[in-house]
Amino acid sequence: MKRLAILVVLLAVLVSVAVAQETTDRPPITIDNAPQVRSIETLDGHLTQVMSTDFSADGTVLATGALDRTIKVWDMVAVEPITVIDQNLERVWHISLNADGTRVASVHRGGSAYVWDAQTGGQLLHLQGHIGNVQAVTFSVDDTRLYTGGADLSLRVWDAQTGEMLHVFDNLGFESLRSPLDIQPISDSQVAIATGELAGGMSKMDHPEGCVVMVVNVDDGTVASQIDGVPCSIWNVAILPEQELIAFGDGRGMVHIVDLATAETIQRLDSNPLGIR
């Protein structure tokens, strides 16, 4: 059977190795040395395209979600799988690990969102409310909340322990052909939301730089700032809160590094000719 090699590449390293660097002898990731970052491990397992990856805060646990309708949780010390979650799932669009790597949240085609036990694979929560595909999910910085975004152009805030829906923000100004594709926490009060993937049969390349990254206040749903001119082929973003930087890749293989405060592009890295997810 065909297997897909999952490369732990630049965007995953930017967001994950940076927070786990104290557990290794590797130097911290910076703007200057980012072009020299190389893959550390190749993990075989999924049967088709891997859509999302996420590390625990200490870098010892990795979760991967794929279009083969499975989620895999990996021990990155032993470099072996811990569990496979395949409970008749729809295609996995996005996943998020909590800080200690014990719970993994996932969102799927068809409007489903779940929280799983990362050790046993057991279902802990089933979150219902979005209309259509749910495309983005993340835990809050303190792991008490979950944020989800979907094709219904809404941001929803959930209690991560009980599954109660706390807020629905559907007035963030998403255009009808663009919807949230990734959400990343910046602080306890803000998240970054990346929009992309033009719908309605239109190609992402028809409007190559017509999407945005928004910084949203999660208590009241107001937009604090916005980065315009983002490639519509964007899939994932990575946040470096201490340096106030955001990084995202696009379908043309470029990594964009942007100052969160000024929305100015600091650097573009020509990373992968096959595109970056």
C-alpha positions as CSV (number, residue, x, y, z in Angstrom):
1,M,0.0,0.0,0.0
2,K,1.1,3.5,-0.8
3,R,2.5,5.3,2.3
4,L,3.0,9.0,2.6
5,A,6.3,10.2,4.2
6,I,5.5,13.0,6.6
7,L,8.2,15.6,6.6
8,V,8.5,17.7,9.8
9,V,9.4,20.8,7.8
10,L,10.0,24.5,8.3
11,L,6.6,25.7,9.5
12,A,6.3,22.9,12.1
13,V,9.8,23.6,13.3
14,L,9.2,27.4,13.5
15,V,6.3,26.9,15.9
16,S,7.4,23.8,17.8
17,V,11.2,23.5,18.1
18,A,11.3,27.2,19.2
19,V,9.3,26.3,22.3
20,A,11.1,23.0,22.9
21,Q,14.6,24.3,22.3
22,E,15.5,24.2,26.0
23,T,15.2,20.3,25.9
24,T,17.8,20.0,23.1
25,D,21.2,21.1,22.2
26,R,20.0,22.7,19.0
27,P,20.3,26.5,18.7
28,P,17.1,28.6,18.7
29,I,15.3,29.3,15.4
30,T,15.8,32.9,14.3
31,I,15.2,34.9,11.2
32,D,18.9,34.7,10.3
33,N,19.2,30.9,10.6
34,A,15.7,29.9,9.4
35,P,16.9,29.1,5.8
36,Q,19.3,26.5,7.2
37,V,16.6,24.5,9.1
38,R,16.4,21.0,7.8
39,S,14.1,18.0,8.5
40,I,15.0,16.0,11.6
41,E,12.8,12.9,11.1
42,T,10.7,11.3,8.4
43,L,7.6,9.5,9.7
44,D,5.9,6.8,7.6
45,G,2.2,5.9,8.2
46,H,-0.5,7.9,6.5
47,L,-1.9,6.5,3.2
48,T,-2.6,9.9,1.6
49,Q,-2.1,13.6,2.0
50,V,-1.3,14.9,5.5
51,M,-3.3,18.1,6.1
52,S,-2.1,19.2,9.6
53,T,0.5,18.6,12.3
54,D,1.0,19.9,15.8
55,F,3.6,19.4,18.6
56,S,3.1,19.4,22.3
57,A,4.8,22.3,24.1
58,D,7.9,20.3,25.0
59,G,8.2,18.8,21.5
60,T,8.0,15.2,22.7
61,V,4.5,14.4,21.2
62,L,3.4,15.0,17.6
63,A,-0.1,14.6,16.1
64,T,-0.8,14.3,12.4
65,G,-4.2,14.4,10.6
66,A,-4.7,13.3,7.0
67,L,-7.2,12.8,4.2
68,D,-7.1,9.1,4.9
69,R,-9.5,9.9,7.8
70,T,-7.0,9.0,10.5
71,I,-5.2,10.9,13.2
72,K,-1.9,9.6,14.4
73,V,-0.1,10.5,17.7
74,W,3.6,10.0,17.8
75,D,6.2,9.7,20.5
76,M,9.0,11.9,19.2
77,V,11.6,10.6,21.7
78,A,11.2,7.0,20.6
79,V,10.0,8.1,17.2
80,E,7.1,5.7,17.1
81,P,3.3,5.9,17.0
82,I,1.4,6.1,20.3
83,T,-2.1,5.7,18.9
84,V,-4.1,5.8,15.8
85,I,-7.6,7.4,15.9
86,D,-9.8,6.1,13.1
87,Q,-13.3,6.0,14.4
88,N,-15.2,6.3,11.1
89,L,-14.0,9.9,10.7
90,E,-14.6,12.2,7.8
91,R,-11.5,13.7,6.2
92,V,-9.3,15.5,8.7
93,W,-8.8,19.1,7.9
94,H,-7.0,20.3,10.9
95,I,-5.8,19.2,14.4
96,S,-4.4,20.8,17.6
97,L,-2.6,19.3,20.6
98,N,-2.9,20.7,24.0
99,A,0.3,21.9,25.7
100,D,1.1,18.6,27.5
101,G,0.2,16.4,24.6
102,T,-2.6,14.5,26.3
103,R,-5.6,15.7,24.2
104,V,-5.9,16.3,20.5
105,A,-8.7,18.3,18.9
106,S,-9.7,17.7,15.3
107,V,-12.1,19.2,12.7
108,H,-13.5,17.5,9.7
109,R,-15.4,17.6,6.4
110,G,-19.1,17.8,7.1
111,G,-19.1,20.0,10.2
112,S,-17.7,17.7,12.9
113,A,-15.2,18.7,15.6
114,Y,-13.9,16.4,18.3
115,V,-11.5,16.2,21.3
116,W,-9.7,12.9,21.7
117,D,-7.5,11.3,24.4
118,A,-4.1,11.3,22.8
119,Q,-2.9,8.2,24.7
120,T,-5.9,5.9,24.2
121,G,-7.7,7.4,21.2
122,G,-11.0,7.6,23.1
123,Q,-13.5,10.4,22.2
124,L,-13.8,13.0,24.9
125,L,-16.0,15.7,23.3
126,H,-18.1,16.1,20.1
127,L,-18.5,19.7,19.3
128,Q,-21.5,20.6,17.1
129,G,-22.7,24.0,15.8
130,H,-20.9,24.8,12.6
131,I,-22.8,24.6,9.3
132,G,-20.6,22.9,6.6
133,N,-17.0,22.0,6.9
134,V,-15.0,22.9,10.0
135,Q,-11.6,23.9,8.7
136,A,-9.5,25.2,11.7
137,V,-9.1,24.4,15.4
138,T,-6.7,25.3,18.2
139,F,-6.5,25.2,21.9
140,S,-6.1,28.5,23.8
141,V,-2.7,29.3,25.4
142,D,-3.9,28.0,28.8
143,D,-5.8,25.0,27.2
144,T,-9.2,26.1,28.8
145,R,-10.8,27.0,25.5
146,L,-11.0,25.8,21.9
147,Y,-11.4,28.0,18.9
148,T,-12.9,26.7,15.6
149,G,-13.5,28.3,12.3
150,G,-15.5,27.0,9.4
151,A,-17.0,27.4,5.9
152,D,-19.9,29.1,7.6
153,L,-17.5,32.1,8.1
154,S,-17.8,32.0,11.8
155,L,-15.3,31.8,14.7
156,R,-16.6,29.8,17.6
157,V,-15.2,29.6,21.2
158,W,-15.8,26.4,23.3
159,D,-15.1,25.3,26.8
160,A,-12.3,22.7,26.3
161,Q,-13.4,20.7,29.3
162,T,-17.2,20.5,28.9
163,G,-17.7,21.3,25.2
164,E,-20.0,24.1,25.9
165,M,-20.2,26.8,23.1
166,L,-19.2,30.1,24.8
167,H,-19.3,32.5,21.9
168,V,-20.2,32.7,18.2
169,F,-18.6,35.5,16.2
170,D,-20.0,35.6,12.6
171,N,-19.3,39.3,11.8
172,L,-15.6,39.3,11.4
173,G,-15.8,40.5,7.8
174,F,-14.8,37.3,6.0
175,E,-15.6,37.6,2.3
176,S,-18.1,35.0,1.0
177,L,-15.4,33.2,-1.1
178,R,-12.8,33.1,1.7
179,S,-13.1,31.3,5.0
180,P,-10.9,30.6,8.0
181,L,-8.2,27.9,7.3
182,D,-6.0,28.2,10.4
183,I,-6.3,29.7,13.9
184,Q,-3.4,30.1,16.2
185,P,-3.4,31.6,19.7
186,I,-1.3,34.7,20.3
187,S,-2.2,35.3,24.0
188,D,-5.1,34.5,26.4
189,S,-7.1,37.3,24.7
190,Q,-6.1,37.1,21.0
191,V,-5.9,34.7,18.1
192,A,-4.6,35.0,14.6
193,I,-7.0,33.7,11.9
194,A,-5.7,33.0,8.3
195,T,-8.2,33.0,5.5
196,G,-7.9,31.3,2.2
197,E,-9.1,28.5,-0.2
198,L,-11.5,30.3,-2.5
199,A,-14.8,28.4,-2.8
200,G,-17.4,28.2,-5.5
201,G,-15.2,26.3,-7.9
202,M,-12.7,29.2,-8.2
203,S,-9.0,28.6,-8.1
204,K,-6.8,29.9,-5.3
205,M,-4.5,31.4,-8.0
206,D,-7.3,33.5,-9.5
207,H,-6.7,35.9,-6.6
208,P,-3.2,34.9,-5.5
209,E,-2.8,37.6,-2.9
210,G,-6.4,38.5,-2.0
211,C,-6.7,36.9,1.4
212,V,-5.9,38.1,5.0
213,V,-4.6,37.2,8.4
214,M,-6.7,38.8,11.2
215,V,-5.7,39.3,14.8
216,V,-9.0,38.9,16.7
217,N,-9.9,39.7,20.3
218,V,-11.6,36.5,21.5
219,D,-13.6,38.1,24.3
220,D,-15.7,40.3,22.1
221,G,-14.9,39.3,18.5
222,T,-13.4,42.6,17.4
223,V,-10.6,42.7,14.9
224,A,-7.5,44.2,16.5
225,S,-5.4,44.3,13.3
226,Q,-5.2,42.8,9.8
227,I,-2.5,41.7,7.4
228,D,-3.6,42.2,3.8
229,G,-2.2,40.8,0.6
230,V,-1.8,37.3,2.0
231,P,-1.6,34.5,-0.6
232,C,-5.0,32.7,-0.9
233,S,-3.0,29.4,-1.1
234,I,-2.2,29.7,2.6
235,W,-3.0,26.7,4.7
236,N,-1.2,27.1,8.1
237,V,0.3,29.8,10.2
238,A,2.9,29.7,13.0
239,I,3.1,32.3,15.8
240,L,6.3,33.3,17.7
241,P,4.6,35.4,20.4
242,E,7.8,36.5,22.2
243,Q,9.2,37.9,19.0
244,E,5.8,39.1,17.7
245,L,6.2,37.3,14.5
246,I,3.9,35.3,12.3
247,A,5.0,32.8,9.6
248,F,2.9,31.2,6.9
249,G,3.6,29.2,3.8
250,D,1.8,29.3,0.4
251,G,1.1,27.0,-2.6
252,R,4.1,28.5,-4.4
253,G,6.6,27.3,-1.9
254,M,7.3,30.6,-0.1
255,V,7.5,31.1,3.6
256,H,6.4,34.6,4.6
257,I,7.6,36.1,8.0
258,V,5.6,39.1,9.1
259,D,5.8,41.5,12.0
260,L,2.5,41.1,13.9
261,A,2.5,44.7,15.3
262,T,3.2,46.5,12.0
263,A,1.9,43.9,9.5
264,E,5.2,44.4,7.5
265,T,6.8,41.5,5.8
266,I,10.3,41.0,7.3
267,Q,11.5,38.1,5.1
268,R,10.4,35.7,2.4
269,L,12.1,32.3,2.2
270,D,12.0,30.2,-0.9
271,S,11.4,26.9,0.8
272,N,9.7,24.2,-1.3
273,P,8.8,24.2,-5.0
274,L,5.9,21.8,-4.3
275,G,4.2,24.3,-2.0
276,I,3.7,24.4,1.8
277,R,0.8,23.3,3.8
